[in-house]
């Protein structure tokens, strides 16, 4: 039973949750003021309220006031909505039925308001009293004007005066409550000035309430219901609009958060790549060139005639080593340039770029590139596949100790599948999970790159059985046409 009730409550909560109002800062002045308002309202109810001649209208009006208050829309995208459908229903029921209608509307409105905003018992008591006194004042003024006659212009004037009376009796006591609750931080007249812009709306409510009086006078509860239907439909539209706006705000917020995350990932990836390139230059090229400099520097100030046979042979050996070191440094620098910005990827496509990547792996490993003939890929997909292949090949060269490495690209339905397979030492899948938890740069970068490209990543490995890295990504059609038609062939760099 409780689960069914909770399910029903969730279905009824069609509006975004309102911010809690917070606790009331009680003080003696506030308590005395609210108690006085409530006592005046109670006394007025005892004096004026009688058993209604049309209880059905009273019940319908109270239910409508409760419903419209519970689903009131008071702001959209941070802007306050001054129009109040529930205030119009309050005034219509009061003018049509009298003080009994005012009491029913104030109680129903307070119940609906409590369900939506959870104001607490103190605020609810004040709201009920304030609603009742405002509606009762409107009723008194309305009938005081009509006491002079029933001409159409008097009916019109009575409605306008009733709306003005409801505004004054509703907002002036409220300004006093706010002043006491904030301990004078928000002055009385300042609060009145803030709400004065809603006065025309209340005057309009009074004019519309004439319609409730006329239809109820001619058709009873049915006529009153006819006036409620447009208000309920209007409130439904406001609720629908509020839901759409709230959904849009959530989507916008999620989009902005995703952009921030992507930007941060791009910054992190850039920093990681900078650190890797700097480490590669420092630990490889710089060390080689520094060693060559020291070795050759020892002979820089020696006269050629003073060199003996052994020194000449050693010098020739150093020159040979220096040439090899320079060639290796050139090759390493070229590999770094290709890794950072592969020149052939945009101009020629994926195959030449992958061929360059495998050629520059150096000696000691046999590579094979196999790409499906006629496969059409877009620039974004080419970039994704190349970056993933680059990172996977880099990890394989660094950790696996493989003798053979194969890169395959195949179309599969609407996706493209990239597989990088080596016969290296492999690793335990549990170790992979542990390395991911520790924030391992290579694996983490692979996962982020694939996820950002809308693809999926699968890694299979076992100790002594090599490693398979496979990604599946959507094919993006390229304006550059299909890949160059070349036959896949093994390439050895031993």
C-alpha positions as CSV (number, residue, x, y, z in Angstrom):
1,X,0.0,0.0,0.0
2,X,2.8,2.4,0.9
3,X,4.7,1.7,-2.3
4,X,1.5,2.4,-4.4
5,X,1.1,5.7,-2.5
6,X,4.7,6.6,-3.1
7,X,4.3,5.8,-6.8
8,X,1.2,8.0,-7.0
9,X,3.1,10.8,-5.3
10,X,5.9,10.6,-7.8
11,X,3.4,10.7,-10.7
12,X,1.8,13.8,-9.1
13,X,5.1,15.6,-8.7
14,X,5.2,17.0,-12.2
15,X,6.8,20.3,-11.4
16,X,10.5,20.8,-10.4
17,X,11.0,20.9,-6.6
18,X,11.0,24.3,-5.0
19,X,13.8,25.5,-2.8
20,X,12.9,25.0,0.9
21,X,11.8,28.2,2.6
22,X,14.0,27.6,5.7
23,X,13.1,28.0,9.3
24,X,11.2,31.0,10.7
25,X,13.3,33.4,12.8
26,X,10.8,33.7,15.7
27,X,10.7,36.8,17.7
28,X,8.0,38.2,20.1
29,X,6.9,41.0,17.7
30,X,6.4,38.5,14.8
31,X,4.5,36.0,17.0
32,X,2.2,38.7,18.4
33,X,1.6,40.2,14.9
34,X,0.7,36.8,13.3
35,X,-1.4,35.8,16.3
36,X,-3.3,39.1,15.9
37,X,-3.9,38.5,12.2
38,X,-5.1,35.0,12.9
39,X,-7.4,36.2,15.8
40,X,-9.0,38.8,13.5
41,X,-9.5,36.2,10.8
42,X,-11.1,33.8,13.2
43,X,-13.4,36.4,14.6
44,X,-14.4,37.6,11.1
45,X,-15.2,34.0,10.1
46,X,-17.4,33.5,13.2
47,X,-19.3,36.6,12.4
48,X,-19.7,36.3,8.7
49,X,-19.6,32.6,7.6
50,X,-22.9,30.8,7.3
51,X,-23.9,27.5,5.9
52,X,-23.8,28.0,2.1
53,X,-26.9,27.7,0.1
54,X,-24.9,26.0,-2.7
55,X,-22.4,23.6,-1.0
56,X,-21.5,21.9,-4.3
57,X,-20.0,25.2,-5.6
58,X,-18.1,25.6,-2.4
59,X,-16.6,22.1,-2.6
60,X,-15.7,22.6,-6.3
61,X,-14.1,26.0,-5.6
62,X,-12.1,24.7,-2.6
63,X,-10.8,21.7,-4.6
64,X,-9.9,24.0,-7.5
65,X,-8.1,26.4,-5.1
66,X,-6.1,23.6,-3.6
67,X,-5.2,22.1,-7.0
68,X,-4.2,25.4,-8.5
69,X,-2.1,26.3,-5.5
70,X,-0.4,22.9,-5.4
71,X,0.6,23.3,-9.1
72,X,1.2,27.0,-9.1
73,X,4.0,28.2,-11.4
74,X,5.7,31.2,-9.9
75,X,8.9,31.5,-11.9
76,X,10.4,30.4,-15.2
77,X,14.2,30.5,-15.9
78,X,14.6,32.7,-12.7
79,X,12.0,35.3,-13.8
80,X,9.1,35.8,-11.4
81,X,5.6,35.2,-12.9
82,X,3.2,37.8,-11.5
83,X,0.1,36.2,-13.0
84,X,-1.7,34.0,-10.5
85,X,-4.4,31.6,-11.6
86,X,-5.2,30.5,-8.0
87,X,-5.9,34.2,-6.9
88,X,-8.5,34.5,-9.7
89,X,-10.2,31.2,-8.4
90,X,-10.1,32.6,-4.8
91,X,-11.9,35.8,-5.9
92,X,-14.4,34.0,-8.1
93,X,-15.5,31.6,-5.4
94,X,-15.7,34.4,-2.8
95,X,-17.8,36.8,-4.9
96,X,-20.1,34.0,-6.1
97,X,-20.8,32.3,-2.7
98,X,-19.8,34.8,0.0
99,X,-17.8,34.4,3.2
100,X,-18.2,30.6,3.1
101,X,-16.5,30.6,-0.3
102,X,-13.7,32.8,1.1
103,X,-13.1,30.4,4.0
104,X,-13.2,27.4,1.7
105,X,-10.8,29.0,-0.8
106,X,-8.4,30.1,1.8
107,X,-8.2,26.7,3.5
108,X,-7.9,24.9,0.1
109,X,-5.3,27.3,-1.1
110,X,-3.3,26.9,2.1
111,X,-3.4,23.1,1.8
112,X,-2.2,23.2,-1.8
113,X,0.5,25.7,-1.0
114,X,1.7,23.6,1.9
115,X,2.0,20.5,-0.3
116,X,4.1,22.4,-2.8
117,X,6.3,24.6,-0.7
118,X,6.3,22.9,2.8
119,X,6.2,26.3,4.6
120,X,5.6,24.8,8.1
121,X,2.7,25.3,10.5
122,X,3.5,28.9,11.4
123,X,3.5,30.1,7.8
124,X,0.5,28.0,6.9
125,X,-1.6,29.5,9.7
126,X,-0.7,33.0,8.6
127,X,-1.3,32.2,4.9
128,X,-4.8,30.8,5.7
129,X,-5.7,33.9,7.8
130,X,-4.3,36.3,5.2
131,X,-6.1,34.6,2.3
132,X,-9.4,34.7,4.2
133,X,-9.2,38.3,5.2
134,X,-8.2,39.4,1.7
135,X,-11.0,37.5,0.1
136,X,-13.5,38.7,2.7
137,X,-12.5,42.3,2.1
138,X,-13.0,41.8,-1.6
139,X,-16.5,40.5,-0.9
140,X,-17.4,43.4,1.3
141,X,-16.2,46.0,-1.2
142,X,-17.9,44.2,-4.1
143,X,-21.4,44.2,-2.4
144,X,-20.9,47.7,-1.1
145,X,-20.5,49.0,-4.6
146,X,-23.5,46.9,-5.9
147,X,-25.6,48.3,-3.0
148,X,-26.1,51.3,-5.2
149,X,-27.7,49.4,-8.0
150,X,-27.2,46.5,-10.5
151,X,-26.3,48.4,-13.7
152,X,-23.6,46.9,-15.8
153,X,-21.1,49.6,-15.1
154,X,-21.6,49.2,-11.4
155,X,-21.0,45.4,-11.8
156,X,-17.8,46.3,-13.6
157,X,-16.8,48.8,-11.0
158,X,-17.5,46.4,-8.2
159,X,-15.3,43.7,-9.7
160,X,-12.4,46.2,-10.2
161,X,-12.8,47.5,-6.6
162,X,-12.9,43.9,-5.2
163,X,-9.6,43.1,-6.9
164,X,-8.0,46.3,-5.5
165,X,-9.3,45.4,-2.0
166,X,-7.9,41.9,-2.3
167,X,-4.5,43.2,-3.3
168,X,-4.3,45.7,-0.4
169,X,-5.5,43.3,2.3
170,X,-3.2,40.6,1.0
171,X,0.0,42.6,0.6
172,X,0.0,45.2,3.3
173,X,-0.1,42.7,6.2
174,X,2.4,40.5,4.4
175,X,4.8,43.5,4.2
176,X,4.5,43.8,7.9
177,X,5.3,40.1,8.4
178,X,8.4,40.3,6.2
179,X,9.6,43.3,8.1
180,X,9.3,41.5,11.5
181,X,10.7,38.2,10.2
182,X,13.8,39.9,8.8
183,X,14.1,42.1,12.0
184,X,13.8,45.3,10.0
185,X,16.3,44.4,7.3
186,X,13.5,44.7,4.7
187,X,11.4,47.7,5.5
188,X,7.6,47.8,5.3
189,X,7.4,50.3,2.4
190,X,10.2,48.6,0.5
191,X,8.2,45.4,0.5
192,X,5.0,47.3,-0.6
193,X,7.0,48.9,-3.4
194,X,8.2,45.5,-4.5
195,X,4.7,44.1,-4.9
196,X,3.0,47.2,-6.3
197,X,3.6,46.0,-9.8
198,X,1.2,43.1,-9.2
199,X,-1.7,45.5,-8.4
200,X,-3.1,45.6,-12.0
201,X,-3.2,41.8,-12.1
202,X,-5.4,41.8,-9.0
203,X,-7.7,44.5,-10.4
204,X,-8.0,42.3,-13.5
205,X,-8.8,39.2,-11.3
206,X,-11.7,41.2,-9.9
207,X,-13.0,42.0,-13.3
208,X,-12.8,38.3,-14.3
209,X,-14.5,37.4,-11.1
210,X,-17.6,39.1,-12.4
211,X,-17.9,36.2,-14.8
212,X,-18.0,33.7,-11.9
213,X,-20.8,35.8,-10.3
214,X,-22.9,36.0,-13.5
215,X,-22.6,32.4,-14.5
216,X,-23.2,31.1,-11.0
217,X,-26.2,33.4,-10.7
218,X,-27.7,31.9,-13.9
219,X,-26.4,28.3,-13.9
220,X,-25.4,27.5,-10.3
221,X,-22.5,25.1,-9.8
222,X,-22.4,24.2,-13.5
223,X,-21.9,27.8,-14.5
224,X,-19.2,28.2,-11.8
225,X,-17.5,25.1,-13.2
226,X,-17.6,26.5,-16.7
227,X,-15.5,29.5,-15.5
228,X,-13.1,27.1,-13.7
229,X,-12.3,25.0,-16.8
230,X,-10.3,27.8,-18.7
231,X,-8.3,28.5,-15.5
232,X,-7.4,24.8,-15.0
233,X,-6.5,24.5,-18.7
234,X,-4.3,27.7,-18.4
235,X,-2.6,26.3,-15.3
236,X,-2.0,23.0,-17.1
237,X,-0.3,24.9,-19.9
238,X,1.9,26.8,-17.4
239,X,2.8,23.5,-15.8
240,X,3.7,22.0,-19.2
241,X,5.8,25.1,-20.0
242,X,7.5,24.9,-16.7
243,X,8.4,21.2,-17.2
244,X,9.8,22.0,-20.7
245,X,11.8,24.9,-19.4
246,X,13.1,22.9,-16.5
247,X,14.1,20.0,-18.8
248,X,15.9,22.5,-21.1
249,X,17.7,24.0,-18.1
250,X,18.8,20.5,-17.0
251,X,20.0,19.6,-20.5
252,X,21.8,22.9,-20.8
253,X,23.5,22.4,-17.4
254,X,24.5,18.8,-18.4
255,X,25.8,20.1,-21.7
256,X,27.8,22.8,-20.0
257,X,29.2,20.3,-17.4
258,X,30.1,17.9,-20.3
259,X,31.9,20.7,-22.1
260,X,33.9,21.6,-18.9
261,X,34.8,17.9,-18.5
262,X,35.8,17.6,-22.1
263,X,37.9,20.8,-21.9
264,X,39.6,19.5,-18.8
265,X,40.2,16.1,-20.4
266,X,41.7,17.9,-23.4
267,X,43.9,20.0,-21.1
268,X,45.0,16.9,-19.1
269,X,45.7,15.0,-22.3
270,X,47.7,17.9,-23.7
271,X,49.7,18.1,-20.4
272,X,50.3,14.4,-20.4
273,X,51.5,14.5,-24.1
274,X,53.8,17.4,-23.4
275,X,55.3,15.6,-20.4
276,X,55.7,12.4,-22.5
277,X,57.4,14.3,-25.4
278,X,59.6,16.2,-23.0
279,X,60.6,12.9,-21.2
280,X,61.3,11.2,-24.6
281,X,63.5,14.1,-25.7
282,X,65.4,14.4,-22.4
283,X,65.9,10.7,-21.7
284,X,66.7,9.7,-25.3
285,X,67.9,12.4,-27.8
286,X,69.4,14.8,-25.2
287,X,71.3,12.0,-23.4
288,X,72.6,10.6,-26.7
289,X,73.7,14.0,-27.9
290,X,75.2,15.0,-24.6
291,X,77.2,11.7,-24.4
292,X,78.5,12.3,-28.0
293,X,79.4,15.9,-27.1
294,X,81.5,14.8,-24.1
295,X,83.2,12.0,-26.1
296,X,84.2,14.3,-28.9
297,X,85.1,17.2,-26.6
298,X,87.9,15.2,-25.2
299,X,89.6,15.4,-28.6
300,X,88.6,18.9,-29.5
301,X,91.9,20.6,-28.3
302,X,94.3,17.9,-29.4
303,X,96.6,18.6,-32.3
304,X,96.1,16.1,-35.2
305,X,99.9,15.4,-35.4
306,X,100.1,14.4,-31.8
307,X,97.5,11.6,-32.2
308,X,98.9,8.1,-32.1
309,X,97.5,5.2,-34.0
310,X,95.2,4.1,-31.1
311,X,93.9,7.7,-30.7
312,X,93.2,7.9,-34.4
313,X,91.3,4.6,-34.3
314,X,89.4,5.7,-31.2
315,X,88.5,9.1,-32.9
316,X,87.3,7.3,-36.0
317,X,85.2,5.0,-33.8
318,X,83.7,8.1,-32.0
319,X,82.9,9.7,-35.4
320,X,81.2,6.6,-36.5
321,X,79.2,6.4,-33.2
322,X,78.4,10.1,-33.5
323,X,77.0,9.6,-37.0
324,X,74.9,6.7,-35.7
325,X,73.7,8.8,-32.8
326,X,72.8,11.7,-35.0
327,X,70.9,9.3,-37.3
328,X,69.1,7.8,-34.3
329,X,68.3,11.3,-32.9
330,X,66.9,12.4,-36.3
331,X,64.8,9.3,-36.5
332,X,63.5,9.8,-32.9
333,X,62.7,13.4,-33.6
334,X,60.9,12.5,-36.8
335,X,58.9,9.9,-34.8
336,X,57.9,12.5,-32.2
337,X,56.8,14.9,-34.9
338,X,54.7,12.3,-36.6
339,X,53.2,11.3,-33.2
340,X,52.3,14.9,-32.4
341,X,50.9,15.9,-35.8
342,X,50.9,13.1,-38.4
343,X,51.4,15.0,-41.7
344,X,49.9,12.2,-43.9
345,X,46.7,11.6,-41.9
346,X,44.7,14.6,-43.2
347,X,46.2,14.7,-46.7
348,X,46.4,11.0,-47.6
349,X,44.2,9.2,-45.1
350,X,44.6,6.6,-42.4
351,X,46.7,4.0,-44.2
352,X,49.7,6.1,-45.0
353,X,49.6,7.6,-41.4
354,X,49.6,4.1,-39.9
355,X,52.3,2.9,-42.2
356,X,54.5,5.8,-41.0
357,X,53.6,4.9,-37.4
358,X,54.8,1.3,-37.8
359,X,57.9,2.2,-39.9
360,X,59.2,4.4,-37.1
361,X,59.0,1.7,-34.4
362,X,62.6,0.9,-35.1
363,X,64.2,-2.6,-35.2
364,X,63.4,-5.7,-33.2
365,X,59.7,-6.2,-34.1
366,X,57.8,-7.4,-37.2
367,X,54.7,-5.4,-38.0
368,X,51.7,-6.0,-40.3
369,X,49.1,-3.5,-41.4
370,X,45.8,-4.9,-42.8
371,X,43.1,-2.4,-43.8
372,X,39.9,-3.5,-45.5
373,X,39.8,-2.3,-49.1
374,X,37.4,0.4,-50.1
375,X,36.5,1.3,-46.5
376,X,35.2,4.9,-46.4
377,X,36.0,6.9,-43.2
378,X,35.6,10.5,-42.2
379,X,38.3,12.8,-40.9
380,X,37.0,12.5,-37.3
381,X,37.0,8.7,-37.4
382,X,40.5,8.7,-39.0
383,X,41.8,10.9,-36.2
384,X,40.2,8.7,-33.5
385,X,41.5,5.4,-35.0
386,X,45.0,6.9,-35.4
387,X,45.2,8.2,-31.9
388,X,44.0,4.9,-30.4
389,X,46.4,2.9,-32.6
390,X,49.2,5.3,-31.7
391,X,48.6,4.9,-27.9
392,X,48.1,1.1,-28.1
393,X,51.3,0.6,-30.2
394,X,53.2,2.8,-27.9
395,X,52.1,0.7,-24.9
396,X,52.9,-2.5,-26.7
397,X,56.4,-1.3,-27.5
398,X,57.0,-0.1,-24.0
399,X,55.6,-3.0,-21.9
400,X,55.0,-6.1,-24.0
401,X,58.4,-7.1,-25.4
402,X,56.6,-8.5,-28.5
403,X,58.2,-9.9,-31.6
404,X,55.1,-9.4,-33.8
405,X,52.5,-6.7,-33.9
406,X,49.4,-6.5,-36.2
407,X,47.1,-3.6,-36.8
408,X,43.8,-4.4,-38.5
409,X,41.0,-2.1,-39.6
410,X,37.6,-3.6,-40.7
411,X,34.1,-2.4,-41.4
412,X,31.3,-4.1,-39.4
413,X,27.8,-2.9,-40.2
414,X,27.7,0.8,-39.5
415,X,30.9,0.7,-37.3
416,X,34.6,0.4,-37.9
417,X,36.6,-2.0,-35.8
418,X,40.3,-1.4,-35.1
419,X,42.4,-4.3,-33.6
420,X,45.9,-4.1,-32.4
421,X,47.4,-7.6,-31.6
422,X,50.9,-8.4,-30.2
423,X,52.5,-11.6,-29.1
424,X,54.2,-10.1,-26.1
425,X,54.3,-11.0,-22.4
426,X,50.7,-9.9,-21.8
427,X,49.3,-9.1,-18.3
428,X,46.8,-10.1,-15.8
429,X,43.3,-8.5,-16.3
430,X,43.2,-7.9,-12.5
431,X,46.4,-5.9,-12.9
432,X,44.8,-3.9,-15.7
433,X,41.9,-2.9,-13.3
434,X,44.4,-2.0,-10.6
435,X,46.4,0.2,-13.0
436,X,43.2,2.0,-14.1
437,X,42.3,2.7,-10.5
438,X,45.8,4.1,-10.0
439,X,45.2,6.4,-13.0
440,X,47.6,4.7,-15.4
441,X,48.2,7.3,-18.1
442,X,48.2,4.9,-21.1
443,X,45.1,2.9,-20.4
444,X,43.3,6.0,-19.0
445,X,44.1,8.0,-22.2
446,X,42.9,5.1,-24.4
447,X,39.6,4.9,-22.6
448,X,38.9,8.6,-22.6
449,X,39.9,9.0,-26.3
450,X,37.5,6.2,-27.3
451,X,34.6,7.3,-25.1
452,X,34.9,10.9,-26.3
453,X,34.7,9.6,-29.9
454,X,31.5,7.7,-29.2
455,X,33.1,4.3,-29.4
456,X,33.7,1.3,-27.2
457,X,37.0,-0.3,-26.0
458,X,37.8,-4.0,-25.3
459,X,41.2,-5.2,-24.0
460,X,42.0,-8.9,-23.7
461,X,45.3,-10.2,-22.3
462,X,46.8,-13.0,-20.2
463,X,50.4,-13.5,-18.9
464,X,52.5,-15.0,-21.7
465,X,49.7,-14.9,-24.3
466,X,50.0,-11.4,-25.8
467,X,47.4,-8.6,-25.8
468,X,44.4,-7.6,-28.0
469,X,43.2,-4.0,-28.0
470,X,39.9,-3.6,-30.0
471,X,37.8,-0.5,-30.4
472,X,34.5,-0.1,-32.2
473,X,33.4,3.3,-33.4
474,X,30.7,4.7,-35.7
475,X,31.7,5.3,-39.3
476,X,31.6,9.0,-40.3
477,X,31.4,9.4,-44.1
478,X,34.3,11.3,-45.5
479,X,34.1,13.8,-48.4
480,X,37.6,12.6,-49.4
481,X,36.4,9.3,-50.7
482,X,37.7,5.8,-49.9
483,X,41.1,4.9,-48.6
484,X,43.8,4.3,-51.2
485,X,43.6,0.8,-52.6
486,X,46.8,-1.0,-51.5
487,X,47.3,-4.6,-50.6
488,X,48.0,-5.3,-47.0
489,X,51.5,-6.7,-46.5
490,X,53.8,-7.6,-43.6
491,X,56.7,-5.4,-43.0
492,X,59.8,-6.4,-41.0
493,X,62.2,-4.0,-39.3
494,X,64.6,-6.5,-37.9
